[in-house]
Amino acid sequence: MKKTLTVLAIGALSAAVGACNSSAPPLAPSAAAERATTGAAAQPGAAVAAKPGTMTIVGIVIQPDGEFDVLEAAVVRAGLIDALNGTKQYTVFAPTDAAFVTTLGVADEAAAIAAVNSLDLDTLEDILLFHLTNGRRNSTSVLAAPGYVMLNGEQLTREQLSAAGIATADISASNGVVHVINHVLLP
């Protein structure tokens, strides 16, 4: 019964996120099914992100769902693919394509990718590393803490994270946790 409720809750959350973003949900159906059968369903009261998933952070970002194309371009350009594909555990606050379009003030995803590609490499790395922190942090612990030191060395506060808006939480990767956010975090 609990597993069925978890599957229904995840399905409803995915549908709501998809409707808000007018694109496919950030999880492929196979990932959503895997997520429904791990984490919270495995241990009552445990966070969904507690058990590692089968895909790396990069695997989640590069899924052909059209949700993270700008982030993918930025990560590739900044040379962070290997780090985010490794075994070290990270928590990632992943901005959607729409978040980049809004933050960069451009017309569409293609223009956002062009803008990301034109950014100074140091600036791009600083922005991307402000979206990463060490360790697996589920949404409960993320929102309970007053802030975190991000990989660029700066402090991300709970208020900044709340202002960014978490669209989807606790996407479990083999090497961390991804939380989808609606705005790009700027250091």
C-alpha positions as CSV (number, residue, x, y, z in Angstrom):
1,M,0.0,0.0,0.0
2,K,2.8,2.4,0.9
3,K,4.6,1.6,-2.3
4,T,1.4,2.4,-4.3
5,L,0.9,5.7,-2.5
6,T,4.6,6.6,-3.2
7,V,4.2,5.9,-6.9
8,L,1.0,7.9,-7.0
9,A,2.6,10.8,-5.2
10,I,5.6,10.9,-7.4
11,G,3.4,10.7,-10.5
12,A,1.3,13.6,-9.3
13,L,4.4,15.6,-8.5
14,S,5.9,14.9,-11.9
15,A,2.7,15.9,-13.6
16,A,2.5,19.1,-11.7
17,V,6.1,20.0,-12.5
18,G,5.5,19.2,-16.1
19,A,2.5,21.4,-16.3
20,C,4.3,24.3,-14.6
21,N,7.3,24.0,-17.0
22,S,5.3,23.1,-20.0
23,S,7.8,20.4,-20.8
24,A,8.5,16.8,-19.9
25,P,9.0,16.0,-16.2
26,P,12.7,16.1,-15.1
27,L,12.7,12.3,-14.6
28,A,12.5,9.7,-17.4
29,P,9.7,7.2,-16.7
30,S,12.3,4.5,-15.9
31,A,14.0,6.8,-13.4
32,A,10.7,7.7,-11.8
33,A,9.8,4.0,-11.5
34,E,13.2,3.3,-9.9
35,R,12.8,6.2,-7.5
36,A,9.4,5.0,-6.5
37,T,10.8,1.6,-5.5
38,T,13.8,2.9,-3.6
39,G,14.4,5.2,-0.7
40,A,11.2,6.0,1.2
41,A,9.5,2.8,0.0
42,A,12.4,0.7,1.2
43,Q,12.5,2.2,4.7
44,P,9.5,3.8,6.4
45,G,10.2,7.4,7.3
46,A,13.4,7.5,5.3
47,A,14.0,10.2,2.7
48,V,13.7,9.2,-0.9
49,A,17.2,10.4,-1.6
50,A,18.7,8.2,1.1
51,K,19.4,5.3,-1.2
52,P,21.7,5.9,-4.2
53,G,20.1,5.7,-7.7
54,T,21.6,3.9,-10.7
55,M,22.4,7.0,-12.8
56,T,25.1,9.6,-12.0
57,I,24.3,13.3,-11.7
58,V,25.5,13.7,-15.3
59,G,23.2,10.9,-16.4
60,I,20.2,12.7,-14.8
61,V,21.2,16.0,-16.4
62,I,21.7,14.6,-19.9
63,Q,18.5,12.6,-20.2
64,P,16.7,13.4,-23.4
65,D,13.8,15.1,-21.6
66,G,14.6,18.7,-22.6
67,E,14.7,19.9,-19.0
68,F,18.5,20.6,-18.5
69,D,19.9,21.3,-22.0
70,V,21.4,24.7,-20.9
71,L,22.8,23.2,-17.7
72,E,24.3,20.4,-19.8
73,A,26.0,22.9,-22.1
74,A,27.3,24.8,-19.1
75,V,28.7,21.7,-17.4
76,V,30.4,20.5,-20.6
77,R,31.9,24.0,-21.3
78,A,33.2,24.3,-17.7
79,G,34.8,20.8,-17.8
80,L,32.8,19.4,-14.9
81,I,31.5,16.3,-16.6
82,D,34.2,14.0,-15.1
83,A,33.7,15.3,-11.5
84,L,29.9,15.0,-11.7
85,N,30.2,11.5,-13.2
86,G,32.5,10.2,-10.5
87,T,31.8,8.5,-7.2
88,K,32.2,11.5,-4.9
89,Q,28.9,12.5,-3.4
90,Y,27.4,15.9,-4.2
91,T,24.1,17.7,-3.7
92,V,23.2,19.6,-6.8
93,F,20.7,22.4,-7.2
94,A,19.9,22.0,-10.9
95,P,18.3,25.0,-12.7
96,T,15.9,24.2,-15.5
97,D,16.3,25.5,-19.0
98,A,13.5,28.0,-18.2
99,A,15.5,29.2,-15.2
100,F,18.5,30.0,-17.4
101,V,16.3,31.8,-20.0
102,T,14.8,34.0,-17.2
103,T,18.1,34.7,-15.5
104,L,20.0,35.5,-18.7
105,G,17.1,37.6,-20.0
106,V,17.1,35.8,-23.4
107,A,14.3,34.7,-25.7
108,D,14.7,30.9,-25.6
109,E,16.8,27.9,-24.8
110,A,19.1,28.3,-27.8
111,A,19.8,31.9,-26.9
112,A,20.5,30.8,-23.3
113,I,23.0,28.2,-24.5
114,A,24.7,30.8,-26.7
115,A,24.8,33.2,-23.7
116,V,26.3,30.4,-21.5
117,N,28.9,29.7,-24.2
118,S,29.9,33.4,-24.3
119,L,30.4,33.7,-20.5
120,D,34.0,34.0,-19.2
121,L,35.0,30.5,-18.2
122,D,35.9,31.6,-14.6
123,T,32.5,33.3,-14.2
124,L,30.7,30.2,-15.5
125,E,32.6,27.9,-13.2
126,D,31.9,30.1,-10.2
127,I,28.1,30.1,-11.0
128,L,28.0,26.3,-11.5
129,L,30.0,25.6,-8.4
130,F,27.6,27.8,-6.4
131,H,25.0,25.1,-7.3
132,L,27.0,22.2,-5.8
133,T,27.8,21.2,-2.2
134,N,29.6,18.1,-0.8
135,G,27.6,15.2,0.4
136,R,24.1,13.6,-0.1
137,R,21.6,16.1,1.3
138,N,17.9,15.3,1.0
139,S,15.3,18.1,0.9
140,T,14.5,17.7,4.6
141,S,18.1,18.3,5.6
142,V,18.6,21.0,3.0
143,L,15.7,23.0,4.2
144,A,16.4,22.5,7.9
145,A,20.0,24.0,7.7
146,P,20.5,27.7,7.7
147,G,22.9,27.4,4.8
148,Y,25.7,25.5,3.2
149,V,29.2,26.2,1.9
150,M,29.1,25.6,-1.8
151,L,32.0,24.3,-3.9
152,N,32.9,27.8,-5.0
153,G,33.5,28.6,-1.3
154,E,30.5,30.9,-0.8
155,Q,27.6,30.4,1.5
156,L,24.2,29.5,0.1
157,T,21.5,30.5,2.6
158,R,18.2,28.8,3.1
159,E,16.5,32.1,2.1
160,Q,18.4,32.2,-1.2
161,L,17.4,28.6,-1.9
162,S,13.8,29.2,-1.0
163,A,13.8,32.2,-3.4
164,A,15.1,30.0,-6.1
165,G,12.1,27.7,-5.6
166,I,12.6,23.9,-5.5
167,A,10.5,22.4,-8.3
168,T,11.4,18.8,-7.7
169,A,13.3,17.4,-4.7
170,D,15.3,14.3,-3.9
171,I,16.2,12.9,-7.3
172,S,18.6,10.2,-6.2
173,A,21.8,9.7,-8.2
174,S,24.5,7.1,-7.7
175,N,26.8,9.9,-6.7
176,G,24.5,12.4,-4.9
177,V,21.2,14.1,-4.9
178,V,19.6,16.5,-7.4
179,H,17.1,19.1,-6.5
180,V,15.5,20.9,-9.5
181,I,15.2,24.7,-9.0
182,N,13.3,27.3,-10.9
183,H,16.0,30.1,-10.8
184,V,19.7,30.2,-11.4
185,L,21.6,30.8,-8.1
186,L,24.1,33.7,-8.5
187,P,27.1,34.0,-6.1
